Amino acid sequence: MASYRKLDTDFLNKLCEHYSLGDFIKVNDIAEGSRNSNYKITTSLGSYLFTLFERESEKMRAKHVLPFLNELTAVYKEAVGPCASINQEFIYCGNMNGENIIGSLFPYIEHIKHDGHTEEYIYNAGALLAKLHNCSQKKVLTDAYKKLGLCNIYNQKKLDDIRLKIITHSELTEKELLPVPKAVQNISEPDLPRGLCHLDFFPDNLLVTEHHFAVIDWFMMGEENFIYDIAIALCAWGFDDIGQKQEKRYEAFYQGYSSMRSLTKSELEVFLPMYMQKAAYRFYLTRLEDKLFPRFSNAPILPPEKFERIYKMHATN
């Protein structure tokens, strides 16, 4: 999350009225993240998180994701869902300085600052991801996300498009980029367990309060093979900032996941190494794209080198 523009008082007063939030008191920018603008809004009735969608693709996707996320919270209690307006809508359409603004409001989670590196914490994170995968098998959710067509937006075609953009509009050449993983091109996926996946299960998207965990930032979620979601999470939780594997953290996440859902033999022995490389390739490309083509001058740069290293580690295995 981040904040790329200032919200004026008139916009904020209308937002509070639309959601019946009481009187507007103050707004604070939230600095973390990179894709959307986020703000903590304090009113006479409490604190809220307002997400302003900065990309057209995310504005369109939010119209499908947010109503489903509201349903998900009834089954997966750790999910933080959107607030409904006085008209029972989850999308807010406003105007500021002649520009149409589209966003959504969430409860603000007062969370405990946590470094996320203790083995107990990481074990619990793994268990929470497994719990999501188990919940996603319930028919009420399966029917809903299949009807909406919620799928992995960073599929191979999307990644190929990003790769072409980098080659065409930057000084990097095809040979300078990591190759498309051969395992991805030749992968055979007979009967791999699949369902609803978070697809961005990073430490920043798990908050802990005095009483419970809260999982946020669901805008990437979609139907996928569970092993891909696990691989993404292991890249995030089991490696340090420069891509060195942290054995105890990696094992803690895996053990936490296994405590709630056992991986099949083929998932663990055949597909996990392939999907680790596939996951690393995705985040290498998307972070490289953000680095080369920042949407805003003040956008934080998340280095792709960590995932380049993870990719190479699994390319040799």
Secondary structure, DSSP 8 states (H G I E B T S, - for coil): -B--S---HHHHHHHHHHHT--SEEEEEE--S-SSSEEEEEEETTEEEEEEE--SHHHHHHHHHHHHHHHHHHHHSTTB------TTS-S-EEEEETTEEEEEEEEE--------S-SHHHHHHHHHHHHHHHHHTTSHHHHHHHHHHT-B-SS-HHHHHHHHHHHHHHSS--GGGS----HHHHT---TT--EEEE-S---GGGEEE-SS-EEE---TT-EEEEHHHHHHHHHHHHSB-TTS-B-HHHHHHHHHHHHTTS---HHIIIIIHHHHHHHHHHHHHHHHHHHHHS-SSTT-----SHHHHHHHHHHH--
